[in-house]
């Protein structure tokens, strides 16, 4: 499940490192891109190598670094042409010098000559002090590059690293943001392959109140469910998003139902799923609620306190018991024996497949923008997906749901196919 080219191969990203202090973050950008499944080529300008070593760039890229010295070394190919064979280019730590050279078609070094030959989209991540960024010449160059179709990420407001400059607009975007933006640029045009289908998605945590001010919950951000809902919407589906309390604005172009408790979420999902074609349960539903919710705030007492809990309904199992022709997808979060437990869960709850999360894995915990999952079926077969953005996981999830649906020969929800 790597980032794919139109021909089915791995995507290649050309990373050009500019001569700014932000160049020290370039190895992190390279690693993030590779984690997301891209192959990377890297070029370092002479100025960049004053801030970051060729060895650190080569290690992060898992390959050689293009330099001006290498460009003039006798070789059987034209280095600027071979390195330009990329699906996209990103300039990390883009300086005013690089912006000026590109905007005026210069080719005096390897970076600029290669940029003239890149066939794919170009993304700039500028980094310079606020005064330079505001300069009319710099802004004219940015304007010209935008008119040619180049894209810009940042700069952002932040602290500058030298000479007591303080804060201002000119700080480079963070490596994670840059990698995510590049992979978004590389996404193929969204197909309209869910047109005519109804998709129901649950997202976020639930809150189980003990009294008016205290509750049991979890750190779920809702980002995974929102990504699924947005991807389904963009692919033409009629979407209902049922979400627990999250700090995310309701996406446009869909019905958004906001709930708090597991019982409220259960009622909303069961109602929406009656005529759904695909139901995706990403919500982190609390397993238990207070057996008796207190209607007044309970005073603090000395010593231990016991609270009696009662199980919440198993919404995924309830959906599975009257599944009909709809595709049913669940999520599981395990710290050990994950595949085995997820397979048992899929079989017991009659889900078509489960996506297994790893909450203790670095970079994929609650609240992050990335995820790494394993698709698990009831028969124990499974597929490990690489760490990538939650939007990309959403796309792959819906691709698999469509394959399951087509294999079953299901008809759209407009026909009376559901129980």
N, C-alpha and C positions, 0 to 999 in steps of 0.2 A: 504494500500500500504506500509506495513512495510517491513523491510529487512526480506527476507524469507529464510528458510532452504530448503533443497532438498525435505523434506517431506511436505513443505508448511507452517511450523510454523515460529515463530519469531527467528531471528538469536541471538545467545548468544555469547558475547565477554568476555573473561576473561582478566581483567586488573590487572597486577601486578605492584605495585608501589615500585620502588627501593629507596635506601638510598642516594639520592643526593639532592641538593638544588632545582633542577627542580621538585621535588615531589610536590612542592606547586602548580604546574600547573595541577596535576592529576585530581582534581575535574572538571576543565574545559574540560579535555579530556572525562571524564565520561559523562558530560552534552552533549557534541557534539555528542558522540556516540548515546545517547538516542534520541537526536533530529533527528538523521538519521534513527531511527526506530529500533535500536538494544536493546536487553536486556543485562545488564552488571552484571558480578560478579567481585568483587574487593578483592584483597589480598594486604595487606600492610606489608612490612617487618618491623622488629624492628627498623632498621635504618630510614626507611621512616617516621615512626611516630615521629621522632625527628624534622621533617620539616613540616608535615601536620597532622592535627588532625583526629582521627578516626571519629568524628562527621561530619566533613566537607566531608569526603569521603562517609560516609553512606548517607548523605543528597543528594549528587550529584548522587549516584548510586541508590537511592531509595531502599536500602536494606542493610543487614548487611555486615560488613567488616570481611574478613578472616584474623586472626592474629595467631601468634604462640601460644598465650595463649588460643585462642579458639580451636586450633588444639589438645591441650592436655586436654581439658575439656571433661569429659565423655559424649558420645553421641551415638546414635544408628547407625550412619554411619561413614565412613572414610572421614573426611572433604576434604582431598586432592584429593580423587577420585570423590567426588560429585562436587567439584568446577572445576575439570578438564573437566566436561561435557560441553564443549564449542565448538563453530564452529571455533574459532580462539582465539589466545592469543596475547596480546601486553604488553611489559614491558616498562613502562613509567619511565623516569629517571633511565635508566639501568646503574648500577654502575659497576666498574671493578670487584667487589666481586661477583655480580650476574652473570656476563659473565663467570668468572672463574668457579663458581660452576656448571653452566649449561653445559659448555664445557667439564667438567670432570665427569658428571653424579652424582653430589652430591645431597643428599636428606635430609640435616640436618635441614631444616626449611620448613615451609608450602609452601613458594613460589617455592623453588627448587623441592620439592617432587611433587607438583602439575604439574609443567612444565614437569616432566618425564612422566606424564599420559595424557597430552593434545593430542588428536588425530588430531586436525586441524593444520593449518599453524601458525607459530610463527613469530611475528614482533617485533624487538627491536628498541627502541628510546633511544640511549645512551646519557648520560650526565656526563661529567667529565672534568677536566682541560686538556689542550692540551698536556702537558707532559705525563700524564697518558694514554691518548688515543694513543699517538705515541709509547708507551712502547711495546717492542717486545712481551712480554708475553700477553698483551691485544690483540695485533694484531693477535697473534697465536690463541687465543681463538675465536676471531671473524672469522678468516679463517675456523676453525674447524666447527663452528656453521653454516656458510654459506654452507659448504660442505654437511651438514646434511639437507639443505633446508630451514634453517631459513633466514628471510629477515631483512634488516636493513634500517631504515629511519634516515638519518643523521649519525653522528652529523654535525652541521653546524658551520660556522665561526661566532663568536659573542663575546660579552663581558661576562666575568665571574663576579660572584657577590661578591667575597670576596678576601681579602688579596692583593688587588691591582694587580691582575693577568693580567689585560688588556683584550685583545681579542685574540682569537685563535680558532682552530678547536676543538670542544668539546661541544658546546652549543646544547641543545636539540631542535629538531624541534618544531614548534608551535603546540598547541593543535588542531587547525583546520586541519593542514597538517596531523597530526597523525590519526585523526578520518577519514579523507578522504582516507588515505592509507589503513587503516583497512577495510573500506567498499569496497574498490577496490579489496582487497584480497578475500573478501567474495562473490564477484560477480560470478555468475555461468558462465561456459564457454560460450562464445558468440556463439549463433546459427548462421547458415548460411541461415536464413529464408528469407532474402531479395535478394538472388541470382536470377539474371535474371530480376530484377526490376530496374528502373531508378528513382532516388530520386533527387529532386532539393530543395536546401535550400538557403534562403536569410538570411543575418546576418549583424549586426553592424548598425551604424548610416548612415545617408546621410548628406552631406554638401551642403547647398544652398547658393552660393556666392552672396553677395551684390555688391562687387567689387573684384579686384584681391587678396585682403588680408583679407577681412572680410566675414564671413559666418554665417548662422544660422545652428545649429546642436543640438545634445543632447549627454549625457554621455554614451551611449550604448557601451559596450566593445566588443560585438560580441561573447562572450564566449558561450552563449546558442546556437546560431546557429552553431558554430564550433563543439560543443558537439554533436548536432544532426547529422551533416555531418560525423563526425568521427565514431559515432555508426553505422550509415547506411553503411558506408564503411566496417567496421569490420564485419557486418552481410551479406556482399556479394553484396551489391547494387552497381550499377554504379552511382556515385554521381557528381553533379555539385553544387558547392558552389559559390554563388554570394554575395560578401561582400563589404560593404562600408569601409571607412578608419578606420582600427583598428590596434592596436599594437600586432598583433598575426601573427606568421609565417604561411604560407599556408600549410595545412595538406597534407601529401603525399597520393598518391593513389587515387586522384580525380582531376577533372578539377576545378580550382579556377579562378573565374572571378572577378577582382577588379574594383570597380566603385566608383564614388564620389556622384553624385547627384541622386535625386529621379528619374529623367527622364532616366538617364543611367541605374539605377537599374531596372526600369520598362522594358526597352528594353531587357536587358540581361535575366531577369526572364521569360518574355513572350516567348522569343526565346527558352530558355532551356526547358520550360514547355510543348512545343508542343508535345513531345513524352514521357512525364514523367508519372510515375505511382503514385508517391506521391510528393506533393509540400508542403513544410513547410516554412511559412513566419514568421521568427523571427525578421527580420530587423525592426529597429525603424526608419521608413521613416518619414521625415519631412512633416508635413501637408501642408506647404506653402513654396513658393519660391518668390524671388523678381520678381515683374511684369516686371521690366526692370533692367537687370544686368549691372552695370557700368563697362566699360572696362579700366578705370583708377582709381587709388586710390583716394577716395574722401577726400578732406581736412576737418579737424575738424573745425566746426563752433560753434559760441556761441549760447546757447539756445537749444531748443528742435529740433529734426529732425523727420520728418514723412517719413516712408518707405511704399510704396504700395506693398502688397503681393497678390499673386494669388495662388489658390489651386493647389497642386500637384495631379497627377492622383492617383486614388484608385486602387492600383495594385491587392489587394486581391479580390475586387469586380469584376475587369476585368477578373481575372482568374475564378471566380465563374460563370460569365455569359456564359462562354464556357467550363464548367467544364468537360463534358464528363464522362468518367469512372474513372478519376484520383481522388485520395483522396486529399482533400485540407484542410490544417491546418493553422490557424492563431493564433496570440498572441494579447492580449489586456492588457493595463495597466490602471487601474482605482484606484482612491482613495476612492470612495464611490459608492454604488449601483452597485457593480462590476458584480455580477452574472446576474442581469437583463439586464444590458447594453451589456454584452458579449453575452447573448442569442439573443438579438435583432441584434447584429452585425453578429452572425453566420447565422441567418435566412436571413438577408438582403444581405449578401455577398455570400450566398450559400456555406458556409464552412461546412465541416463535423463536426468539433468541434473547439473550441477556448480554448487556455490555458490563463487563467487570472493571471496576475502578480500583486504583491502588492508592489509598489515602496517605500512606506513609512515604510514598515515592517523591523525591525532590522535584519540584516544579509542577506537580499535578495535584496538589492538595486542594482543600476547599478554598474557593475564592480566586483561583488562578485563571488565566486566559487560555492555558493549554490543558490538554488531557492526554492520558495514555490508557488505552482500554484493550481488553481482550473480548472478542465476540465469542460467546459460548452458546451452543445449542443443546437441546435436551439429551441428545445422544452422546454428548461429551466431546464432539468435534469442536474445534475452536481455532480462531485466527488471532494472532497478536498484531495489533496495529501500532505503528510507531507513534511516539509523542508528536503531537501536532496541535494546531489551534482547535478550540472547541467548535468553531464553525466548520472546519474540515471534518472533524468527527461527525458532526451533524449531517454533512453531505454524504459521507460514507454510510452512516446509519440508514438514511432514507434510501440510498441506492440499494442496500440489502433488503429493506422492507419492500421495495418495489419488486425485487427478484422473487421474494417469497410470495408476494401477491400474484405475480404473473404465473409462477409455477402452480399456484392453486386454482388458477382460472377464475378468480373472483370477479364480480361485476361491481361497478361503482355504487355508492350508497344511494343514488337516485332510484335504484331498483330495490324491491323489498327483499334484500338478501340477508338482512341482519335479524336476529331474534328480537 
